[in-house]
Amino acid sequence: MKTRLKALGREAWDFLTVIPGWPDAGRIARTFYVAPLVVPFVGLLGLAGWDRFVREPEVLQVRAICQPALQLEEEIAALRLQWSEGQAIESAAAARELAVGLLHGPADLAAQLDAMRAAAAARGWVATVHANDPDGESSSAAPGLAHRSVRGRLVPAAGNPAAFASLLALLEQLPPRGKHAGLTRLTVRADEQGRLAVEFGARYGALPPDAQTP
C-alpha cells in the first residue's frame, strides 16, 4: 500500500510538472518550472491556516471582551429610536427635579427634623422628632430609590390658647415642603382637661447610601 501511494505521488508529480517540449527534464528543472505555481499556493494555504488558527480565535476573544460595550451601544441606539432628543432633555430635567426632592444623606434628614421643630415652635407647639433606624426600613419597589421614615410627638406649648386651630395650620407644614415626603400616621388625643397630644409618622424619598444620582 505504501509503495502504491508513492507511485501515485510520483505520477501526479510528473504530470503536474511536465515541461512542454522537454518530457525527460530532470527533477531540478521540473521544480523550478512549477515553483511559480506552488509558492503562491503554499502562501495562500499558510494565510488560510493563520486566519483559521490564529486570527479567528483572537477576534472571538476580543468580541467576547467587548460584548457588554456592544450591548450598551445597541441599547443606546434603541433608546435613540424610541425617544427624541427633546424627550431625552425633558426626562433629564425631570430626573434633576426629582433628585432635588430626595434626601441625599443624614445631613438632609437632620435639616428636615430641625425644620419640623421650628415650624411647631412657630405655631405654639413643642415637637419631639426622631428618625427611625435605617436598617429597619422597608425596601422600595422603585430601583435606585430608598425611604427614610421619622416619628414625632407634638404637645401644645404653655400659653397656646388656640391649640386645635394652630394644630390644623401646623399639619399643613408637616413634613416641610421641598422634599418628596408625606404623613403616614396621625393620632390626636385629648384628655379630660382638653389638652391635646399628637403622634405622627412621616416618610421621605431618599437616595440609597451608595447612590449619587437617581
Stockholm file with secondary structure:
# STOCKHOLM 1.0

chainA/1-214         MKTRLKALGREAWDFLTVIPGWPDAGRIARTFYVAPLVVPFVGLLGLAGWDRFVREPEVLQVRAICQPALQLEEEIAALRLQWSEGQAIESAAAARELAVGLLHGPADLAAQLDAMRAAAAARGWVATVHANDPDGESSSAAPGLAHRSVRGRLVPAAGNPAAFASLLALLEQLPPRGKHAGLTRLTVRADEQGRLAVEFGARYGALPPDAQTP
#=GR chainA/1-214 SS CHHHHHHHHHHHHHHHTCBTTBTTCCHHHHHHHHHHHHHHHHHHHHHHHHIIIIIHHHHHHHHHHHHHHHHHHHHHHHHHHHSCHHHHHHHHHHHHHHHHTSBCSHHHHHHHHHHHHHHHHHTTEEEEEEECCGGGCCCCSSTTCEEEEEEEEEEECTTCTTHHHHHHHHHTTSSCTTSSEEEEEEEEEECTTCCEEEEEEEEEEECCTTCSCC
#=GC SS_cons         CHHHHHHHHHHHHHHHTCBTTBTTCCHHHHHHHHHHHHHHHHHHHHHHHHIIIIIHHHHHHHHHHHHHHHHHHHHHHHHHHHSCHHHHHHHHHHHHHHHHTSBCSHHHHHHHHHHHHHHHHHTTEEEEEEECCGGGCCCCSSTTCEEEEEEEEEEECTTCTTHHHHHHHHHTTSSCTTSSEEEEEEEEEECTTCCEEEEEEEEEEECCTTCSCC
//
